[in-house]
Amino acid sequence: MEHVAEDAELIVSELSANAILHTASGQESGSFHLALAVSAQVIALSVTDDGAAGTAPKIKRQDQEAEQGRGLGMVSAIAHRVVVHESDGGYTVTAELFAGRPIGGHPC
């Protein structure tokens, strides 16, 4: 379960940084919102930005040497599912992690 906590920490860091760097959330009066939903099977981490980025967040496959543009791709590689949707003039990015056993699985 420790690796899930580390993965969640990295996802929150990347999604928050993206909101600050690429949207109005990073401006002086900007903000972003973090939501966390936890069940026995899934942890869902959502970051909603203030918008004004012009385009929706996109997962890009970047060279490992690239200095930027790899964050959402990394989140996508770690999470079991990533969903992007419009929300009040901005976007919400939700990353889901399986917690413990897979959904529908049975304990050993």
Disulfide bonds with the S-S distance in Angstrom:
none
